[in-house]
């Protein structure tokens, strides 16, 4: 049997765990969002969208209740208004191009001023 990422009564899909890492969302905050939501919306078939504001951040979690296991399966989670963090490797790869683009814009602005 494959290893499952679980916390209390919650099982996280691989997608949800990856998104949590990108978005600096803790397993406890997802548990709190599902256990004590401010709002619950029906998302699709067997999933609901749980919403809770924690420390000024509006957390969203999409989860299905699994009655046999008596657990929730979280398929995705995010914080409203926050972008995913850009991986450090991507930042390092794109930095030379960003600097070159800034130099080109600066150069052409100077030429235009003449």
Secondary structure, 3 states (H helix, E strand, C coil): CCCCEEECCEEECHHHHHHHHHHCCCHHHHHHHHHCCCEEEEEECCEEEEEEEECCEEEEEEEEEECCCCEEEEEEEEECCCCCCCCHHHHHHHHHHHHHHHHHHHHHHHHHHC
